[in-house]
């Protein structure tokens, strides 16, 4: 429970309605308490940190000015939503964020009526909010709709598709887009749009003149109003370097200081009553109010539990490398050998392990910002001209570029390597970030080679295999560390389509893909079963499968991917083509979205730890508990 002595105002706010009962002059104190409470609570639990600190005043102003939840408030991505959750009835549970059964790390519709749209991926807010505004208008309902989007999320094409649509609609939708400009996404923003936002300057006098002109001239469609609007755009171009939003049909206001509550409230009070598409540009500081987070905005984007009086303490090196680190080291080593290698990331330099590469090979490093579709087709274009692009991307984000993967890369059989991080069970970030589907959506694509390493050394070897293969290839690996296998320095590839028999047993063969191999080995020892590290999802090692069928009575496929259409399905399809009938048990992720919890908890819940595999096999074949001769 919240300490009412330390947080006297915040302790009284169980919903935005309670916030709106407070006089405007007390909102500054509310914001100060909210920021202090956020620092304390995330220090206890860990979670997304810097983005929430940057929108404290904005969150207070929006919930005080608009009648949420009747007025719809749509957050983009959701990194910045912790203050929103605290003000909307989840204050006393915010310390459970990301834990099993706790508060979700992103807005989630079934968690609260104030979370109007579920989110976790970037740049969806304007499209969703526009849809809401259209639907409300069709029903003659007067609620306002507000989308809050960061300047990082504004680098994605989807945001501009929505702006373009909204600005051209008739009748005009009543939609307010708040552009939260802090010059950051997870790392520094890149690209021409970022430079454009940096050049924009406040023009309060211009906005005042415009509003007075609208009142005097009335209907925007009359001849005088149209003339003045065109004159205004040319005049504004003399003071503001870009009229992009105005040209797209939005009334632009700003930029204003996003930490100046009176200025925020004044702007929102005006915009709340205006009709048509509006865009409010606010300037904020990621990590505002906590000096270490302001100074190191990348480090404090998301944190584990820490002592706010000390700050985040970096863990000493020397432990097992993560798969991400294995990739980052391989990328630099292969780049030193092959000058054709180019590295691409859609705004995930730190998360995908490209920091070292970006420093050692800056001319060969390309951050496309939050633009997964562009990143994949960019790689295709590079490959057309003889380069060897490597796209480092999370499994959940590659889903956003699926058409480009098929149409622009695989269809043309282009030489692109996809290094797919956070594959399989991811954990605390929840269903929006789960890498549960990549084996299913990759293996059905012609020309693709699809690999899943069992350990760190194999990951390095598979990256070399995919890079040297003349065509599209994917290596998918999990979040975190592997089993601790030493990583060699060489860059030797593996033979494509060849699995590895790790244990020779009897009666039953466990076919394990990727990160499930260590658990399968433990279960196999208990069952006296054969254990195969399959390595390749596509192509399968058909020769080894034939050998196994000749000496085993049943097969078990094990994968940290959705059972539907996954690696196990590939084995079943091969059996069907061969007209072979043999008992097969498929183990993998269930046909539902997994909630947030630790990776270990989710694997156990799905029955993909050693105990779960053992139990599933013995349920299917109880005779394995006895000395029965044959399996049914």
N, C-alpha and C positions, 0 to 999 in steps of 0.2 A: 504493500500500500504506500501511497505517496505521503511524504512527511509534510503535513499541513502547516507546520511552523516555518519550514524552509520555503515552501511553495504555497503561500496563503491564497493566491488567486487561482493558480492552476488546480489546486485541490478542489475548488468549487466548480470546475468545468468538466462535466461528464458528457456533454454534447455541445455542438455549436450553438444550440439555443441558449445554453448557459453563458456562452461567450458573448452572444448578442445582447444579453441583459446588462452587460457592463458598459459604462460610459466610455466614449472614445478616448478620453484622457487617461484611462487606465490600461489601454492596450499596449503601450510601451512597456509597462511593468509585466504584463502577461507575456510578451515576447521575450523579455529577459529571463523570466522564470522558465519558460518553455525551452529556451536554449540551454540553460543550466541543467534542467532535468534531462534533456536529450544527451548531453555530455555524460551525465552520471549513468543513465540507463544503458547506453550503448557501451560505455566502459565496462559495465557488468556483463553484458551479453555478447558483445561484438555485433557486427552488422555494417550496413551502409551508413556512412558517417558524415563525410564532408558535404555531400549534396543537401542533406537535410538541414544542416546548420546554415546553409546559404539561403534557404527559403523560409526561415522562421517568420520574418515579418510578412512576407507575401502570403503565407498560409493563414496567419492570423487575420490579415486584411480581407482575404477572400471569404473566409468563413463568417466574418463579422458583417461584411457588406452584402453577401448573397444569402438567400434563404435555403441553404443546404439542409437536407438532401433534395428538397423540392427543386431548387435550382441545381443543375447538374455540373459537377466539378470533375473533370477528366485529367488525370495525371499521365504524363508520358514516361515510359520506362518504369518509373516507380522508385528509383534510387532515392528520390527526395521526399518520399511519402511518410517518413516516420513522424514528423510533426503533425501531419494530417491525421495519422492514426491515433496519436496521443490526444488530440482534440475531439476525436469522434468515438469515444467510449472504450478505447483500448489502452488507456494510460497505464492502468495498474497491471497490464499483462505485456507491456512493450518489452520487458526484460526477457520474455520467452521467445522473442523473434528468432526465426530460423530453426528453432528446436522442434522436435517431434511433438505434435499436438499444440504447439504454441502459435503465436501471431505470425502470419505469413510475411515474408520479406517484401512483397510487392502488393499493390492493390488487388483485391480478390472479391468478386461480387458476392459469393456466398459467405463471406466473413462479415460484411457490413453493408448496410444500405447506402452508406456514404462512399463506398468504393463502386462507383457507377460503371466502371469498365475494367475488366481484368487485364493485367498488363505485365510485362517483363521484358519484351522486345521493344526496340526503339521505334519512334516516329509514327505511332499508330493513333495518337491522341486527336489530331485534327480531323482525320477521317471518321473516327468514332463519334466525336462531338458533332461534326456536321450531320452525320446520320441521325443522331439524337435530335438535333435542331429541326431537321426536316420532318421527322416523325411527330414531334410535338406540334409543329405548325399544322400538319395534316389533321391533327385532332383538336385544333383551335385552343391549345394550351399555351399559357403565357410564361412558362418557366424559362429562365435564361440558361444558356449552356456556355461553360468556360473550359477551354483546353489550356493546360500549362505544359509548355514544351521548352526544353533546353536548346541552346544554340548548337550543342553537339548533335542532338537529334534532328536539327534542321539541316544537317548535311545529307540526310537520306532523301532519295527521290520521292518516296511515298508522301512525305510532308508537303512537297510542292504539287504533287498530284491533287492532294486534298485542297490546298490553297487555290489552285487553278479552278477546280470545280466549284468551290464555294464562291469565289469572286465572280463567276459567270452565271450564277443561278438567278432566275426570276420566278417568283419574287425573291428578294434577297433574304438569306437566312439570318436570323438573329444569333450571331455567334461571336464570342470574344475569345481570341487567341492571345495568351500571355506568353511572350517570348522571354524566357529566363536566361539571360546572357551572362555567363560567367567565364567564357573563353575556355571551357574545359568540357570534355566528356569524361572518360576514365583517365586518359592522359590528355595532353594538350590537343586542342582542336587544330585541324589542318585544313588547307584549301582556300580557294578564293572567297567563299562565302564568309569564312572566319575573318578574313581581312576586311571584307565589306562591313561586317558588323562593327569591327573595330573603328571604322571611319565615321560611322553614324554619330551625329552630335545632337544634343537636345535643341529643340526649336519650339519653345513654349509660345513664343509670340506668333509663330506661324499657325500653330494649332488654335490659338485664340482667334486669330483673324478668320481662319477657316470656319470655326463654329459660328462666329458672328455672321459670316456670309451665308451659311446654310439657313440660319434663322431668317435672314432678310430675303433670300432668293427662293426659299421654299423648295418645291419639287425639283429633284435633281434632273428630271427629264426636260425641263423647260429650256429654251434657247440660251437665256442669260446665264442660268446655272451651269450649263455645259461649257459655255465660253469661259466662265470664271474658273471652273475646275481645271480646264486645260492650261489656263494661265497660271494657276496655282502650282501645277505639276512642274512647269518650266521654271517658275520662281524658286520652288523648293529645291530643284536640282542645283541651284547656285549655292545652297547652304548645306544640303545633305547629299553625300556622294551617290546615294542610290535611292531610286523610287520604286524598287522592285515590288514591295507589298502594295503600294498604291496602284501600280500598273496591273496587278493581279486582282484588283477590285476591293482591297481592304483599306479602311480608314486607319492610317498609321498614327500612333501617339507615342512619343518618347524620343530618345530613351530617358528614363527617370531612374533615380537611385532606389534600388529595390530594398534598401535597408532604412529608408526614410519613410516611416509609417504615415505621417501626415500627407506626404506627397503621393504615396500609394493610395491612400484612402480617397484623396481628392480626385485622382485619375479614375479610380474604379467607380466612384460616385457618379462621375460624368458619363463614363462608358456604359454603366449599367442601364441607363435610360436611353441610350442611342440605339437606333435600329440599324440592321444590316451588319455585314462582316466588319469586325473591329480587330485591330492588333495593337496590343500594348507591349512595348519593348522596355524591359526592366534590366538594369545592370546590378548584378550581385557578386558576392565573393564566396566561392566554395570554401567551406570550413569556417565561415564567419563566426567570430567570437571565441575561437579556440586557437591560440597563436600557432601551436605546432601544425594544426591542420591547414591554416592559412599559408604557412611557409612551405609545407610539403603536401600539396593537394593530391598528388598521385598516391602517395603512401597512405593517406587518410581517406581515400575514396571508400574503401571497405576495410574493416579492421577486425581482429579477434578481440577477446576481452583484454582490457588494459586498465592501468591506473591513471585516471585523468591528471593527477598531480605530477606524474612522471612522463606520461606519453607512451607511445608504442615503442617497445624495446625490441630491436631486431634480434632474431634468434641466431646463435652462433652457427657458423658453417660446419661442414664436416659430416653431416648426416647423409642419408640416402638421397640421391638426386631424384627430383620429380621427373615424370615423363616430359613435362614441359621443358625442363632444363636439359634433358637428353636431346630433345629436338633442337633447342637453341644452340647447343654445342655442335651438334651434327651440321646444322645449317652453316655455321661459320667454317667448319672444317671442310665441308664440300665446296663452299664458295672459294676457299683458298686453292682448291684443286681445279675447279671448273669456272672460268670467268663468265660463262653463259648463265650461271645461276642468278636469278632475281628473286627477291623475297617480297611478298605482298601480304598485308593484313588490313582488314576492315576495322580500324580503330581499336585493335586489341594488341598493341605492342607489348605491354607488360604481361597481360594474361596469356598470350601465346608464346612468350619466350623470345621475342625479337629485340630486346634492348641491346644486347651485345652486338648483334648483327647490324642494327641501325647505327651504331657508333663506329664499328670497324669497316662497314661497307655502306656508307650513307648514300652513295650514288647508285647503289643497287637495291636500296630499300624503298618501298612504296607503301605509304599509309593512305588508303583511299577514303578515310573517314568512315562514317557509318553507312556504307554503301556496298553491301555484300554482292548484289547483282553486278555492279560495275567492277568490283574486284575480280570476279570470275571471268567476265568477258575481257577485261584488261589482260588477264593472264593468257586468254586465248589469242588475243592479238599479238602478244609478245611471242608466243609459241609459233605463230604463223611465220615469223621472221627469224626463226632459228635460235631463239633464246630458250632457257630452261626455267620457267617460272615455278615457284613453290608458293602455294596459297596456304597460309597458316590461319585456321579458322575454327571456331567452336562448332561442334556437331549441331547444336541447336540453331546456330546462325547460318550454317550452310543450307538449312531448309529454306531460307529466304531467297536463295539463288538457285533453286532447283531447275528452273527452266533454262538458265544460263549453263548450268552443269550439263544438261542433256543437249540443248540445241547448239550452244556455242563451243563446247569442248568435246564431249563424247561423240556427237554426230560427225564431227570433222576429224575425230581420232587424233586430237592434238596432244602434244607432249606437255601435260600439266600435272604436277604432283600436288595432291591435297593432303596437308598435315592436319588431321582432324582431332583437335583437343577436346577434353571434357566429354568423351564418348561414353555411352553406357550410363550407369547410375552416377549422378553428379552430387546430389545431397541437399545441403541446406538452402540453396536458392530455389528449390521446388520445381514444380512441373514445367514452368516456362523455360527453364534452363536445362532440363533433362536431355541427355543425348541418347534417347531410347530407340531411335528409329533409323539411324544411319545405315545399318546393315541392310535393313529392309528397302530403303529408298536408293541405295547404291547398287546392290547386286542385280537389280533388274535392268540396269542400264547397259546396253551393248558397249563393248570395247573397254569397259572398266576392269582394272585389277584392284581387288579389295583385300586388305590385310589387317590383321589384328594381333599385336604382339602379346606374348605371355609374360615378358619381363623387359627390363631396361635394355639389355644387350640386344635382344631381338628387335626392339623398337628401332635402334640405330641401324641395324642391318636391313630392316624393312624400308626405312627411309632411303637408304642407298639403292635398294631394289627398285622402289618406285621411281626414283630419280633417273636411274639408268635405263629403265624400261621405256621404249619409244612409243609412248601413248599415255592416255590418262590413267592415273593410279591414285589410290587413296590408302593412307595408313591411319587407322583410328585407334586412339589410345585414351586411357582414363585420366581423370583428375587425380593428382597426388602422386605418391611414390609407388614403386613396384615392389616386388619381393626382395630386392637387394642384390640382384645379380650384377657383378662388376661389368662395367661398360668398356669394351675394347676401344683402342684408338683407330683401328683400321676402318676402312669404308667398304668392306667386301659385301656384295649382295648375297641374297639367298636365291636358290633355284625356284623359279615361279611355279606355284601349284604343288609344292612338296610339303607334306606335313611331317611331324616328328612323333614317333612312338616313344612316349616317356616311361611307360610301364607296361610290361607284358603280363597279362593276367589270363583269366579263363571265363568262359560263358558270356560275359557282358563287356562291351567296350564303351567307355566314356569318351565322347568326341567333344573336346572343350575348345572354345574359341576365345582368344584374347585373355582378358584379365581374369577369366574364370578358371584358368588352368591350375593355379596353385590349390584352390579349393577342390577341384576335381581330383588332383593327385592325392589329397588327404582322404577323400571319400573312396577313391579307388583302392587305396591300401587297406581300408576297412572291409571292402567288398571282395578283395582279391580280383579286381577287374582290370582290364587293360585301360590305359589312359593315353589319349592321343592329343597332342597340341596341334590343332588343325592348321594354324597359321594363316591359311588363305581361305577366305569366304568365297572368293571367285578368282581363279578357278579352283574347284575342289581337287583334292588328291584322289582321283578316281581309282588309281591302281592300289593305293593303300586300302581304300574302302572295299575293293574286291577281295583283298587278302583277309580283311577283318570278317567279312561275311562268310568266308570259308572256314573260319575257326571260332566264330562266336555265335551265340544264339539270339542276342538282342543288342540294340544300340541305344545310347542315351546321348542326345545333343544338349550342350550347355552353353549359354551365351548371355551376356549382359545387354541384351537388345530385346525389343518386343518379340514375343514368340511369333506373332502374325507376320509372315513374310520374311522372317529372319534367316539366320544361318541354318537352323534346324530344318526350315522349310526347303532350303537348297538341297539338303541331304535327302529329304523325302521325295523331292522332284526327281533327283537322280535315280533313286530306287524305282520310282514309277516308270521312268524311261527304260530302265533295265528289266522291267517286269519282274522285280524281285519283291517277295513278301517276307518281311522280317519284323518282329515287334520293335517299335521305336518309341521312346519317351522323350518328348521335347521339354526342356527346362529353359526358362528365360523370364523376361519381365512380363507381368500380367497385362491383360487387355484393359487397362485403366491407367489414368494418370496418377503417378505416385506423388504424395504430398512431401513437404519439406521435412527432412530429418537428416541425421548423419549418413554418410555413404554406407557405413557398416550396418546401421539399422535397416536401411532400405534393402541391402543385399540379403540380410537375414529374413526380412519380411517377404521377399520374393522367393525365398528358398534357394538362394544362390551361394550361400556359404557352405562349408563342408558338411555341417550337420543337416542343412536343408536338402542338399543333394543326396546324402545317405538316406534320409527319411523318405524322400520322394521315390527313390529306387526301390526301397524295401516295401513301400506301400503298393507300388505297381507289381512287384514280384515278391510276395511274401515267402516264396520258397527259398529265397536267398538267406532267410534266417535259419533254414534247415539244411538237410543234406539231399534234398530232392534232385533228381537227375536233370530234368528239363524245365525250361521256362515256358510259360504260356502267354 
